[in-house]
Amino acid sequence: MGTILILFLVVMFLINIPLSVSIAGSSIIAIAVSGKFPLLMVVQRMVNAVDSFPLMAVPLFMLAGALMDSGGISRRIVNFADSLVGWLSGGLAAVSVVASMFFAGISGSAAADTAAVGALLIPAMKEKGYKSEFAAAVQAAGGSIGVIIPPSIPMIIYGFITGTSIVKLFAGGILAGILIGFSLIAVSVGVSKKNGYGNDVKFTFRNIWKTFKEAVWALGATVIILGGILGGIFTATEAAAVAVVYGFLVGKFVYKELKLGDIPKLMLDSAVLASIILFIISSASIFGWILTMENIPQLIGNFIVNVTGNKVVLLLLINAMLLIAGTFMETTVSLILLVPIIMPILPVIGMDPIQMGVVVVTNLAIGMLTPPLGICLIVSAGISKDSIAGVSKAVLPFLLMTIIDLLILTFWPPVTTFLPGLL
């Protein structure tokens, strides 16, 4: 059954059938041809896969991000970030990264992060004389932090697959996200100096205080979400529901920019995006179940371990596998297909599941910056109206820096395990 599964999956990939349909289709064909199980098993497995309380956080965080973007929250976050780092060389580029870091603490989605901040800052950078491809590249890089700084939808999925504490995964992503964010700011400033991009504002504490007061309700979303989760007040799913209510109340009654007429469209758009992710999860669940029944993850894991017993080489191989997967496969698919292969290797390399979770998500975040399926790259290029090839070239310095950060996260555990250890 495993051979049939892999064979038909490859065939469907080659004839360009969408990933989720290829995974579901190959699974159905494998079960039908083998005759070992009734086809009703497919429906049962797919429904059970998404009938999960933790996964309810996915559509809720997407809706929360949409409400906060339409309610003026993202614009005020950008203004506050501008007062903090806009005075640097290439100030708007640094603002793009900082604003993305703030917004990452709200949305849980890299695509939403890139779109919300990029819609404001990419046109602004182009008006200030920044090269269009660079503006798109820095926003794509900043947007990728959206899945590392909590809340993070891929971390929720990783926790769901492995049974790892989502709260501790979120805690593990905080310092990792800050490390990557500061690294991207350094690259932005370096490239800007080389190309003569100037700063945007003068540094004054008065301006910081002014923009902070205007953004305090926007920043409050991050405090409530992360504080509530890490403080044990509510679960990630409950935090997502709180974020929806908070985004609505602040956008409607505090900033008064959210219109009731906009809500049906925001809900529909969020539901469509969430349904895509949940369909992939449900499709991949039956695929993963067949792989498990055939003992394929263990066989692959044993093969990787038998290649070398060196811990460093094993970690580099795992990262290479994840980086390649992130380049060619959608994030959710990569998680569901590869995490079961990686988990049996953890006892051999002595890595904590929390650290591995952050490393896995960081690898896949890097994949969001690379064609052909780099969602952050695609969104940024769409906003800037540049070719994917042009933005891909401009994103290379950021890509190199994130890979260096990935190696730090891989080989220096305290970055990802210190905060979870305090919980």
N, C-alpha and C positions, 0 to 999 in steps of 0.2 A: 504493500500500500504506500509506503514511503517513497519508493522509486517512481510510482505512477504520479504521486503528488508533485514531486520535484520536476519531473519531466513535463507535465502539463503546465506547471507554473512558468517554466522557462519558455515554453512555446507561446504562452499568452503574453509574456513580457515582450518576446520578439515581434509579435504582430501588433504591439502597441495598445493592448487592452489596458484600461486603467488598473492601477495597483490593487485597489480594494476588490474590484470585480475579478481580477486574476486570482487573488488569494481565495476568495469564496468559490469561484468556479473550479479551480483545481482541487479544492477540498471536496466539493460535491462529486466530481468525477472520480476521485480516488476512492471515496466511500462506495459509490455506485458500482464501480468496476470490481472492487475487492469482494463486495457482498458480505462483509463481516458484520456490518451494522445497518440498521434501517435508516433511510434517508431522513426520517423524522428527527433523528439525532442531530442533524444539522440545524434545524429550526430551534430545537431545545437548547443547544449549546450557544447559538448566537443570541438568543433572548437572555439566557442566564448570564452571559458575559457582560451585558450592559445593565442588567437588573442589580445595580450596585449603588449603595449610598455614597461612597467616596466619589464615584464618577458623576454624580449629580453636580459636583463642583464645576465641571467643565462648561456646561451651558450657562451656569450662573455667573461665573467669572467673565465669560464673554459678554454677557448682557451688562454686567457691571461696568466693564471697560467702555462699551458703547454709550451707556448713559452718561458716564463721566466725561467722555469726549464731547458729546453733544451739549452737555451742561456747562461747558466752559472750564472744566477742571484742568484739562491738558494745557490750555492756553496760559492759565495762571501758573502752572508748574514750569512752563517754558520761560515765563517772565522772571520767576524767582531764580531759575538756573542761570539765566542771563546776567542777573545781578551778582551771582557768585563767581562765575568764570568767564563772563563776556569780555573782561578786560585783558585776557590772555591773547597772545598772537593766534590769529585764527579763532577768535573768541566764539563765533557762532558755531564753529565745528565742535568746540568743547561743550558748548551749551547743548548741542544735539545729543551728546553722550550723557551728560548729567541729567537732562530732562528725561531721557530714555530710562535711566536708572530709577528716577522717581516714579515714572509711570509704570515701570516693571513691577513695583510694589502694589499695583492696583489690578492690572489686567490679567496677568498669568499667561499672556500670549505674545509671542514675538511679532507675529504679523500685525496684531492690533497695536502694539507698541510702535512699530515702524510706521504704520499708517497715521496714527494719531499725532505723533511728534513730527514726522516727515512732512505732513501736509502743511504744517506751519513753517518749519525751518528750511526745508530744501528750497522753496521759492525765495525765502529771505536771504539765504546764502548766495543764490544766483544773482540777486539784485545787488549784493555787496561786492560782486566781482569774483566770487569763488568759482572755480571751474565746475561745470555742471556734474561731470562724472564723479568728482571728488565729493561734492555735496551729497550725492546719492550714496556713495560708498561709505562715508562716515555715518550716515543715518542707518544704513543697513547693518553696519557693525554695532552701532549703539542699540539698535532694535533687537539684535540677537540676545542681548542681556536679558530680555523679557522672559526667557524660560529658565534663567539661572537664579536671578533674585526672586525670592518668593513673593506672592504665590506663583506657582509654576505648574501649568497643566501637564507637561511631560513628567514632572516629579510625582504628580498625583497618579499618573498611569504606571510609572515605575513602582511606586509604593503598592498599588493595586495588584500588580503582577507578582511582586516578590513578598508581599506581606510585611514590608518594611514600614516603620512609622513615618507617615507623611509629615507630621510635625517636625520630627528630627531631620528629615530630608530638607524641609524648608529652612531650618536653622543652619544646616550645612551649606546651603546655597548663598547665605548672606555675605560671608567674607569672600567667598569665591567670586560673587558678582561684583563686589567692591574692588577686588584685585583686578579683575578684567576691565571694569569701568575706568579705573585710574590709568591702566596701561593704554587703553584706547585714547584717553585724553592726551597722554604723552605723545602718542603717535600723531594725533590731530595737530598738536602744537608744533611738532617737529616738521611735518609736511607743510604746514601753513607758513612757518618761518622760511622754509626753502622756496616756497612759491610767492612769498611776499603778501600773504593775506593778513590784513590788519585786524585790530581788535574792534569791538562793537560799542562798548560802554566803558566809562571810567569806574574804577573800583571805589565805592563809597559805602560806608556802613549805613548811611541814611537810605540809600537806594535798596540795600539788602533788607532793611527793616520795613520799608514801604512795600516791596514786593512780597515779603514774607507775610505781612498782615493781609494782603490781598489773596495770598495762596494758602492761608492757614487752614481753611476748610478743605481745600484740595489735598494738602499734606496730611490732614487728619484721617483721610481714608487709609493711607499706608499705616499710620499708627494704630488705628482700630483693627485693621485686618491682621497685621503681623503681631501686634501686641496681644490681641485676643487669642490667636492660634498658639503662639509661643508661651503665653501665660496660662494656657490650659483652660481658658474661659469657654472656648468653643472649638469644634473641629474645623477642618479645612472647608468642608461642605457648608457648615453653618456660617463660617466666615464669608463664604461666597454669597450666601443669602443676605447677610448683613450688609455686604458691599453693594448689592443691588438696591436695597432700601436706602442706604446712605447716599449712593449716587443719585437716586431719584430726588430725595429730599433736598440735597444741596443744590443740584442743578435746577430744580423747580422753585424752591422757596428762598434759597440764600442768594445764589447768583442770578436766578430768574431768567436763565437762557434756555432751559429745557421746556419745550412745548409739548403739551399733552398729545397733540396731533402727530408728533414725531415718534411716540412710543410704539405704536403698532409696527412701524417699519423697523425700528431698532430691534424689537423682539423677534420679528420674522428673520431679519438678517443674522442675528445671533443664533437663532434656532437652526438655520440652514448650515452655518459654519459648524455648530456643535454636532449636527446630525452626520456631517461628513466624517468627523473624528470618531463618533460612536459607531458608525457603520464599519469603519476600518477596524475598530476594536472588535466588534462582533464577528466580522469576517476572519480576522486574524486569530480569534480564539479557537475556532474550529480547526484552522490550519495548525495552530500550536498544539491542540489536543492530539491531532494525528501524529505530529512529530514526537510528542511525548510517548504515545502508545507504541511507536516504532523505536523508541529509545535513541532518537537521532541527536538531541541536544547533548546527551551524555557521551555519545560516540564522538561528536565533533570536539567536545570539551577534552575528552581523553586524548584525541589526536593532537590538539594544540599543546597539551601538557607534555605529551611524548616527544614533541618536536624539540623541546628544551626544558630542562628543569630550572633554568636560571630565572629568578623572579623578575629581574629588570627586563629581560628579553620577552617574557610572557606579557608583562604590562605593555610593552611597546607593540607587541603583536595585537593585543586586544584593542589598543588605541587605533592602530592602523586599520583594523577591521571595522571599527565604529566610524572612523573618518570616511572610509570608502563607502560604507552603507549610508551615512548621512548625506553624501554627495549624490547618490543615485536613488535613494528611497525616502519616502515621506517619514517624518519623525515618529509618528505613532506606529507605523508598520515596523520600522527599525527596532523600536522598543520591544514590541511583542514577539518579533522573530529572533532577536539577538540576545535579549536579557536572559531567557532560559538557557542559552548556551553558555553565557558568561558565569552565571551563578554557581554552577558546580566547580568552577575553577577557583573561586574565592578562598576556600580553605587551603588550597595549595599555595597561593601567593600571600595568604595571611592578610587580606584587605577587608576592612569593615564594609558592610553593605551600604552604609550611609555615604562613605567616601566614594565607593564605586558608583552609587546613584548620581552623585554630583559629577563625577568624571564622565559617565555615560551621557548625561544631559548636556554637558559642555561640548563633548564630541559632536553631538547632533546639532547643537547651536552653531558650531563652526560650519556644519553642512548647510546651514541656512544662508551662508555667505557664498556658496559655490554653485555654479550651474551644473546640471540643468534644472534641479529642483530646489534651488536656494530661495525660499519664500521671501526672506528679507531683501535679498538682491532684486527679486522680481518686483516687489512692492515699491522699493525705492526707485528703481529704473522707470517704473510706470509713472511715478509722481514727477520725476525730473525729465521724463520723455527722452531718455537716452537709451542706447542699445545695451543689452545685457553684456555684450563683449566689452564695451567701453567701461562700464561700471565694474566689471570683473577685474579688469586691469588695475583700476584705481583702488580696489579693495585689498590688493595683495599685501601692502604693509600692515593693515589691520589683521589680515588673516595670519600672517607670520607671528604677530604679537600674541594673538589668541592661542596659537599652537604652543608658544613658549609658556603662556599661563597654564595651559592644559598640562604640560609636563610638570609644572610646579604643583598643581593640584594632585597629580598622579603620585609624585614621589615625596611630597611633604604633607603627610596626613593632618597635622594640626589645623591647617587652613579649613578643612571640611569637617573635622571631628571635635574641635574645641567647643564651639557653641552647643552642638547637640549633647556633648558631655555634661553641660551645665543644667540640662533639663531633667 
